[in-house]
Amino acid sequence: MMADEPAYAPLDPDVRPRLPRGARLAHNEAQGGWVLLAPERVFKADVIAVEIIKRCDGKATLCEIVDDLAEAYSAPRERILADVTALLRGLAEKRLLEL
């Protein structure tokens, strides 16, 4: 992301987000739920983040992920798109997701 690019700028709908090598989503009772594990880092993931991250397999496009979530949760697609974009950008900035 460019320094002058707004955080809410749309992502390419055909991008296929995926976890980078060495990162994985895991259920951890000691942490009290799901965590995103990366080399020397652990991030607790809330329920919504888990549902999004589970779909980031490098095969599904952003458009497909958003459509799937909108259907699964009977939620407005625009709202899902905004939430997913924000999460994916944040994870990508932390190098926890590849876009």
C-alpha positions in Angstrom: 0.0 0.0 0.0 1.3 3.4 -0.9 1.9 5.9 1.9 -0.8 8.3 0.4 -3.3 5.5 -0.4 -6.3 5.6 2.1 -6.7 2.5 4.3 -10.2 2.1 3.0 -9.2 1.9 -0.7 -10.8 -1.0 -2.4 -8.8 -4.2 -3.1 -8.8 -5.9 -6.4 -11.9 -8.2 -6.3 -9.8 -10.9 -8.0 -7.0 -10.9 -5.4 -6.6 -14.4 -3.8 -5.5 -13.7 -0.2 -3.6 -16.4 1.6 -1.5 -17.0 4.7 2.2 -16.6 4.1 4.6 -19.5 4.6 5.1 -20.1 8.3 1.7 -18.6 9.4 -1.3 -20.7 10.4 -4.7 -20.4 12.1 -5.0 -22.7 15.1 -7.4 -23.3 17.9 -5.6 -22.9 21.2 -7.3 -23.6 24.5 -4.5 -21.9 26.5 -5.2 -18.7 24.6 -8.9 -19.1 25.0 -9.8 -19.6 21.3 -8.4 -19.1 17.9 -4.9 -17.7 17.3 -3.0 -16.7 14.2 0.5 -18.1 14.6 3.4 -16.6 12.7 7.2 -16.9 13.3 7.8 -15.5 16.8 4.3 -13.9 16.9 0.9 -14.9 18.2 -2.3 -12.9 17.5 -5.6 -13.8 19.1 -8.4 -13.8 16.4 -12.0 -13.0 17.2 -14.9 -15.1 15.7 -15.3 -12.8 12.7 -11.6 -12.7 11.9 -11.5 -16.5 12.1 -14.3 -16.9 9.6 -12.5 -14.5 7.2 -9.1 -16.1 7.6 -10.4 -19.6 7.1 -11.5 -18.6 3.6 -8.1 -17.1 2.7 -6.7 -20.2 1.2 -5.1 -18.7 -2.0 -7.8 -20.2 -4.1 -10.9 -18.0 -3.3 -11.0 -14.5 -4.6 -11.9 -11.5 -2.4 -15.2 -11.4 -4.3 -15.9 -15.1 -3.6 -15.0 -14.7 0.1 -17.3 -11.6 0.5 -20.2 -13.3 -1.4 -19.8 -16.5 0.8 -19.8 -14.5 4.0 -22.7 -12.3 2.9 -24.8 -15.4 2.1 -23.7 -17.3 5.3 -24.6 -14.5 7.6 -27.4 -12.9 5.6 -25.6 -9.6 5.8 -25.3 -6.7 3.4 -22.5 -7.3 0.9 -21.2 -3.8 1.1 -20.7 -4.0 4.9 -19.0 -7.4 4.5 -16.8 -6.0 1.8 -15.7 -3.1 4.0 -15.0 -5.3 7.0 -13.1 -7.9 5.1 -11.1 -5.3 3.2 -10.1 -3.6 6.5 -9.1 -6.9 8.1 -7.1 -8.1 5.1 -5.3 -4.8 4.8 -4.4 -4.9 8.5 -3.1 -8.4 8.4 -1.2 -7.7 5.2 0.5 -4.7 6.8 1.6 -7.0 9.7 2.8 -9.5 7.1 0.3 -12.1 8.3 -1.5 -12.3 5.0 -0.4 -12.1 1.4 -2.6 -10.2 -1.1 
